[in-house]
Amino acid sequence: MKKKYKNKISFQLTLYIIISIGVFLLIAITLISLFLDRFYENQKHSVENKLTTLFISLITPSLERYDYYGVEKNCQKFLSEEVVSYVYIYDDSGFLINQSYREKFSGLSVFIDEVNIPIISDNKQKIGEAKIGYNFSTFFYSQLKIKIALFLTIVVLLFSISFTIIFIISKNLSNPLEQLLFSINKITSGDYSYRLEVNSNDEIGDISSAFNSMTVKLNSVISLINGIVDNLPNAIILINKEFRVSLWNKMAEKLFFVESNLCLNKLIYEVDSYFIEIENEISSVINKLEPKVIEQKVIELDKWKDKIHTISLIPLFSMDYENNLEGIIIKIDDETENVKKVDMINKMQRMESIQHLGAGIAHDFNNILGTITGTISLMDNDIKNENKISKEELEEYIDILKLTTQKASLVVNQLSSLTKKNETRFSIVDLTKCIENVIKICEHSFDKSVEISFNSDPEINLYIYGSETQIEQAILNLCINSYHAMTIMKKENEKKGGQLLISINKLEKDNKEYAYVSIKDNGVGIPKENLNKIFDPFFSTKEKATSSGLGLTMVYNIVESHKGFIEVISEVEIGTEIKLYFPIYKKIENEGLIEEEKISINKKFKGKRAIIIDDEDNLRKVLQQILEKVDFNVYEVKDPQNFIETYETYKNEISLIILDLIMPKISGYELYKILEEKYNIKNKDIPVILTTGLSNDERVLELSREKNIYFLFKPYSMEDLIKILNKIF
């Protein structure tokens, strides 16, 4: 790594030392200068005093005698002193009587110090006055030379000390620190094997030794962490803020068939198109700095066909005080096997539910068959005895048969819902509708000693985001448990039966709105010591023959997968109330509320030709009669081979194809595939109606995506078929 600030610490430390020494020497120069100035002044005053005394002794006698010649002669003698520049002598009246100058006096007054001296006679009388000019330039220049020499000496000394300090610091501090910085950069770049040379026994040597020990431990810890990450059962990927890969563990290599050295520092989208599907989620985590989990994502890519992954996106922050975002950890869990296991448990539980409900449903279905058989026998008796049947009686018979077959259809559909494949894809679910579906099943299967009631506010529509099948299964499991608590779990001498109260409402908890379903009974209740065990797998207080112990475990898993929670209130011999809480889906605005279409049975389809096939003669005959009632020309076929031959003969005239989905030799699904392959009916826009009693068949789900395919679910009425025909034509 390039060093941007080479010898920065040496330079700063040296600069601080030089400044400190410079300040110290500056103070010393100042003090010395002050001392020299004071010495100069003292010397000057001392010389002045001595010369003044000398001058008075020379001039006073001559001036007392008015010997002006002697005064001048003594003045010239006084001027021989080096520091004297001029002498002016005045008598006692102030008259100038003598003016003497040094021959080389330049007239510059910069260094002239003029002194006024009164001349006093021996009898203490003033006889005159003198002005003497002392020239101290020699003293000044001598002092200046000393100061300059001192300053130059200090400057030389300062530079010498500075270079010496720089050399010592560079050798003993800067170079080791540079090596330490180089080592840190090596470690930062991922080279944990680099070691510092230890060349001294001082503090720097100790730091180097400690640093080497730290790198050894760090290398060991990082190797341990890498080993743990590589051996995790999850695919772990680390990307930086620019979406470039920083870490790619062994499971990620197995999952994506790409070795880590081939994807490091690459854009994650360049590594695999898998990540394009979750690009928005990754960007959301980077922007919001909050983790995100993509639950049980079904992968559509060919190499993971039908795989189910749970993807966790976790923001990774730096360890410094700024807590900046360093990157995103992507954890991918393959949930396929777990989902299969859960599906298996759900199937076991549904089979157990069917076992519990079977007797009640069989009883209810026998009642339905009894009603149909009885009504038909009445009609048959009137016809055989040639009794006249009025229109009102006939309409009454028809109404009874219609209502009874509708009830039979409802029982079959509700029983079929128990065998649905467990859904992993969530959608908007109407809780009220789920409860009503479960109540219909219970009403057809529970003993009449159990009274079922449902309390709901018609003004409140509660929707959640989840699986309708799973929600219905959870509610049904609780209803079955309540039913057992009021019947088979009661003692022999206790009265069987009770009240099963189901209600729905909403509440706010922790600033979040929840919808809850309450299932309340007045059965045997749950002992306190068992309350914390009821959701454990295989725990049950019922006889083993009647329970697998998975019912409440399944309920718990379903509620948890919907990010909800459960409350249980129970008292022995009083009853139990269990509440299932689900987060409310708030985006619902009358979604899916479609006004029921009005069916016009009188619509005619004159000139249309239909070909139908069904292995059940009676159903085929009824279907033919319904079509002929609305002016269809019908070709009805029982055998698949005859069907192909008939279609080949009339293919240019046929406007509609009706196939029974389930037939002994060739199914309607296979016939459709043959027609598509041989006659390309899809591109010719020929509508196909498939009749079936299995709405949850996988073939139905597959064909429902195809163009011009419609489904007529058994048992169907004339109105049901006409409704589809009105959509087609």
Residue, then its C-alpha position, 0 to 999 in steps of 0.5 A: m500500500k502506498k504511504k501517503y504521509k512518510n515520516k509524518i510522526s518523525f517530522q511532527l515529533t522533531l518539529y515539536i522538539i525544535i520548537s521547544i529548543g528554539v523557544f528555550l534559546l530565544i528566551a536565553i538570547t533575550l535574557i543575555s541581550l538584556f544582560l548585555d544591555r544592562f552591562y553596557e549601560n553600567q559601563k557607560h555610566s561608569v565611564e561618564n562618571k570617571l571622565t566627568t570627575l577628570f574634566i572638573s579637576l582639569i578645568t576648574p582651576s583654570l576657570e577660577r583664574y579666568d585662564y581661558y588659554g589654560v581652559e582650552k589647553n585642558c579641553q584639548k587634553f580632555l578630548s584625548e579620551e577616546v569616548v569624548s567627542y566635543v566640549y562646550i564651556y560657558d561662564d557663569s553668565g552663560f557666555l560660550i568661552n570655549q568650543s573644542y571638537r575631536e578632529k575625527f568627529s563625524g557629527l553623527s549624533v546617534f551614539i552621542d550621549e550629551v551631559n550638562i555639568p555645572i562647574i563649582s569653585d572651591n568655595k562652592q560657587k558656580i563659576g560656569e557650565a560645561k556640555i560634554g558629548y560622549n561617543f559610545s559607538t565603540f561600546f555599541y558595536s562591540q556589544l552588537k558583535i557579541k549578540i550576532a556571534l551568540f545568535l549564529t552560535i545558537v542557530v548552528l546549535l539548533f540545526s545540529i540538534s535538529f538533525t541529530i534528533i531527526f536521525i535518532i527518531s527516524k532510526n529508533l521510532s519512524n522506521p519501526l512504525e513504518q514497518l508496523l504500518f506496512s504490516i497492518n496494511k498487509i493484514t488488512s489486505g488478507d495476508y495474515s502470515y506477515r511478521l515484524e522483525v524484532n531488532s531491539n529490546d526496548e519498547i519498540g521491540d516489545i510492541s513488535s513482539a506483541f504485534n507478532s503474537m497478535t497476528v498469530k492469534l488473529n490468524s488462528v481465530i480467522s482460520l477458525i471462523n473461516g472453518i466454521v463459516d465454510n462448514l455451516p449448512n447454509a450458503i453464506i455470502l458477503i457483499n459490499k455496498e457496491f454489490r461485490v462479493s467479499l465472502w463465498n463459503k463452501m455451501a455457496e460453492k455447492l449451491f451455485f456450482v461456482e468456486s469462491n476464487l472465481c467470484l470474489n470481487k465480482l458483482i453478485y449479479e455476474v456470478d448468478s442470475y439467481f440474485i437478480e430476483i432479490e435485487n430490490e430486497i438487497s437494495s431495501v436492506i442497504n437503504k433502510l439498514e434493517p434485516k429482511v427475511i424472504e420466507q420459503k421462496v420457491i425457486e423457478l430456475d431450472k437447476w433448482k426446480d421446485k426448490i424452496h429457499t429461505i433467504s436472510l439479508i443481514p446488514l453488516f456494520s463496522m466496529d468503529y464509533e461511526n457504525n458505518l455499513e460495511g456490506i450485506i450478509i446473504k444467508i440461504d437455507d434450503e427449506t425443501e426437505n423441511v417443507k416436505k416433512v411439515d407437509m407429511i405431518n400435515k397430511m398425517q394430521r389431516m388423515e387423523s381429522i378425517q378419521h375423527l370426522g368420518a363417522g359424522i360425515a358418513h351419518d350425514f351422507n346417509n341422511i342425504l341419500g335417504t332423502i334422495t332415495g325416499t323422494i325418488s321412491l315416492m315419485d316412482n310409486d306415483i308413476k307406477n300406480e298411475n297417480k296423477i301428480s300435480k305441478e306443485e307436487l312435482e316442483e316440491y319433489i324437484d326442490i327437495l332433490k335439488l336442495t339435497t344434492q346441493k347439501a351432498s355437494l357441500v359435504v363432499n367439497q368440505l371433505s375434499s378440503l381436508t385432503k388439499k395439498n398444504e399450501t406454501r404460497f400466501s395470499i389474502v385470506d378472509l378469516t370469516k370465510c375460513i371459519e364458516n368453511v370449518i363450521k360447515i365441516c363440523e356441522h356435518s361431522f360432530d355429534k348433535s350434542v355439541e352446539i356450534s355458534f359463531n359470533s362475528d360483527p358483520e361490519i368488520n371484515l378481517y383479512i390476513y396474509g397467509s395460507e387459507t388451507q393452513i388457517e382452516q386446518a388450524i381452526l379445524n384442529l382446535c374445533i376437533n380438540s374442543y369436540h373431544a373435550m366435550t365428548i370422548m374425554k368426559k367420564e362415563n357418568e358425565k353428560k356428553g356434549g356442550q357448547l362450542l363458541i367461535s368468535i372473531n375480533k381484533l385488537e392492538k398490541d405493541n403498536k400492531e393490529y391483530a385479528y384473532v379467532s377464539i375457540k371456546d368450549n365447556g369441556v374437561g379443561i387442561p390441567k395447569e401442569n400440562l399447559n406448557k406441554i400442549f404444543d409439544p410434538f406427540f404430547s396428548t392426554k387422549e388415548k393413543a388410538t385416537s390421537s397422534g399428538l401432532g394436532l396442536t404442534m401443527v397449529y403452533n407451527i401454522v400460527e408461527s409461520h404467519k407471524g402470529f401468536i397463541e393464547v390459552i386459557s383453561e380451567v379443569e372441568i370448566g373449559t378451554e379457550i384458545k385464541l389464534y392471533f394473526p397480523i391484519y392485512k391492511k391493504i384490502e379494499n373490497e378485493g375479490l368482492i365480485e357481484e354474482e353474474k346473472i345467468s340467462i338460461n334462455k340463451k340459445f346456441k343454434g348452429k353450435r356443435a359440441i363433442i362430449i366424452d364421459d365414461e359415466d353413461n348417466l352423466r353423459k346422457v344428462l350433459q347431452q340433454i342440457l346442451e340440446k335444450v339450448d340448441f347445441n348439436v351434440y356428438e356424445v362418445k364413451d370410448p376415447q378411440n371413438f372420440i378421436e375418430t369422431y373428432e377427426t370426422y367433424k373437426n371443422e364443424i366442432s365449436l366446443i369440446i367437453l372432456d371428463l378429466i378422470m376416465p379408466k383408459i385415457s384421462g381427459y388430461e391426456l386426451y387434451k394433450i393428444l388434441e393439442e399435439k395432433y390438431n393444435i386446438k389451442n391456436k385454433d381457439i377451440p374452447v375446452i370444458l373439463t368436468t371433474g369432481l376434484s378441484n384440487d387435482e394437480r392437472v386442474l392447476e396446470l391446465s387452468r393456466e392454459k388459454n380457452i380451458y374451462f372447468l365444470f365441477k361435479p356435481y353440476s346443474m344446468e345453470d352451472l353449465i350455461k354460466i360457462l357457455n355464456k362466458i365462452f360464446 
